[in-house]
Amino acid sequence: MNSPSMPTPRFAILSTNALVGLGLKSLLERILPSVEVVLFSSIEALLEEERHEHFFHYFIDSELVEREQARLHDKLHRTIRLTQGEAVAGHHLDIRQSEAEIVREVMRIRHFGHPAEGHGAPRPKPEKQLTPREIEVLRLLTRGLINKEIADRMGVSLTTVISHRRNLTRKLGIRTASALTIYAMMNGYIDE
C-alpha cells in the first residue's frame, strides 16, 4: 500500500478488443504490482475518467490513436500504441508476441514517462552504483510498500529506510515512487 503522500501511479488501457485489454491489464499488474491499471473500452470513458484522475502511461490500440489524434493530442507523448505487427512511429507494443516477449518489450521502453517528473529527456547516469540495501528498498517500493512496511520486512529502523530512499533520490535524481517503479522496471531491478 502506498503512503498518502505518494499517489499510486495509474496506467490506462484503451482497447476495443476485450481480451487484449484484460490480458495486458493482468500482465502489467503482475510485473508492476504497485501500479493501478484501468481498462477502458471507449475514448469517451477514458476522457471522462481523466477529468478527475490523470494517468502515467496510456496503452491504446494503434487504430484508435490514428483516428482520435485530435482528442488524444496531449497524451501522445505518454502513449504506447498497441499494434499487430505493423510499423508505427513512436512507442509501440506488438500484441501478437508471446507473454515473455511482451514483458521484455515493456521493459525496453526507456525514458518514457510523465513530463512533470522529467522523464521525457534522457536521465543522467547515477553518480554511484546502488548498494544491495538500496536495491532491496527499491524493489520493496515497487511492490507498493510504505517506509514502515519496508523497515519491518528488512528488519531495520524506519530512519534507515528513509536514509536509503534519500540516497536513491540523490543517486538517481528521481523523487516519486511511480518514477522509481518505472526506473526499476526499465533497469532490470524487477524480476520478469
N, C-alpha and C positions, 0 to 999 in steps of 0.2 A: 504494500500500500504506500502510495506517495504521500509526502507530508503536505499540509495545506499550502505552504509557500511554493511548492513545485507542482504545477498542474500536470496532469497526465498528458503526455503527447498523444495526439489523435491523428489517425490516418483515415482517409476517406477512400472507399472503393465505389466506383460508379460503373456498373456493367449491366448490359441488357441480358446477359446470359447468367441466370441464377446460379448454375453450377460453378461457373468460373468465379463469380463473386464470392460464393460461400467457400470454395476451395482456397482461394487466395487469402480470404479473411482468416480461415483456420491456420494456414501456413504462417502468416505474419504474426498471429497471436502466439504461435508456438515458438518462433525464433526470436520474437521480441515481446516477452511476457509483460513488460511494463508499459506497452503501448495499447491504447484503446483503438480498435479498428471498427469503423462504422460503414455498413454496406447500404448503398442506395441503388434504386432501380430506375430513377429518373433524375434529370438535371434539376427539375423544379424542387424535388425533395432535398437535394444537396444544397441548392442555393437558399432554401428556406432555413435549413439547419445552420448554415454558415452565417446567417444573420445574427445568431446567438453565440455560436462557438466556431472557432477557427481550427483549421487542420494544418498539420505539419507537412504532410505529403498527400497527393491525390493520385490514385491509380485509376485511370479512366480508359475505357475502350477507345482505341485509336480513331474509329469512325466517328464517335461522339465528339472527340476533340476537334476533328476536322469540321464537322457540321456545326458545332457550337462555339467556335473560336471567339466570337464576339462576347458571348456570355461568360466564357472561361478565361478571358484575356488576362486578368490579374492573377490567375492561378497557374498559368502555363509554365512559369519558371520552377514551380514545385510539382509539376505533373509528370508522372511516369505513364507513358502510353502502353496500354495492353494490346499487343499485336499478335498476329497469327503467322509469323514468318516474314511479313512484308517489311521492306526497308522504310524507315521513317526518320525524320530529323528529330534530334533531341533524345532525351532519356526514354527508353522503352524496355518492355519486358515481353519476351516471346512466350505466350501461354501454352504453346504446343510442346514445350520442353518437359523433361522428366522433373519430378519434385526436386531432386538433388541439383539439377541444373538451374532451376528457378531460384533455389536458395542461394547458389553461388552467384547468380546474376544479381540478385538483390544485394548481396554483399559487395559486388563490384561497383555499384552505383556510388561514386565518390563525389565529395564536395557538392552535395545536392541537398540543400536544406532551406530552412526558414531564413529569409533575408534579414530579419530583425536580429538574428543571432550570428550574422556574419558568415554563413556557410556557403554563400554563392561564390565567394572568392577562395582561392587556394589557402589552406590553413598553414601557418608556419609550423615547421618541424618542431617537435618537443625539444627543449634545450637539454634534457636529460632523459635517460631511459626510465620507464616506470619500474618501481620496485615490486617484488612479488605481493606485498601487502596492499600497495596501491591498486594493482591489478585485481586482487581479491575484492577490494572495496568497489572498484568499477563494475565488476561482474555482479555483485550483490545489488548495486544501484540499478543495473539494467533489469533486474528482476522485480523492481518496484519497492524494495525495502527502504525504510527510512533509517536515519542515522542510529537510533536506539536499537532497532532490529539488527542492523549490521554489527553493532557493538556486541550484542548478545550472541549472534551467530559466530563471530570471530573470537569471542572471549576476551575482548579488550574494552577499555573505557570509552565512553561517549566522546571525551576530549580527543582520544587517539583517532577515532573515526573522523572527527571534524578536521583534525590536522592532516590526515590522508587526503580528504576531499579538497582542502585548501591547496595541498601540493599538486593534486591533479589539475585544479584550476590554473595554477601558476605554470605548470609544465606544458599543459595542452592549450591554454588560452580559451578554455571552454567553461562556461559558468552554469548552464542549466542541466538538469537531469535528462531532459529529452535530447539535448545536443550530445551529452556524454553517451547516451544509449546509441545514437547514430554513429558516433566515433568508435565505440566498442564493436559495433556490428561491422563497420567498414574496415576495421583493422584487425579482425580475427580474434577478438577477445571473447566473443560469444561463440560457443560450440554450435556447429550445424546440427 
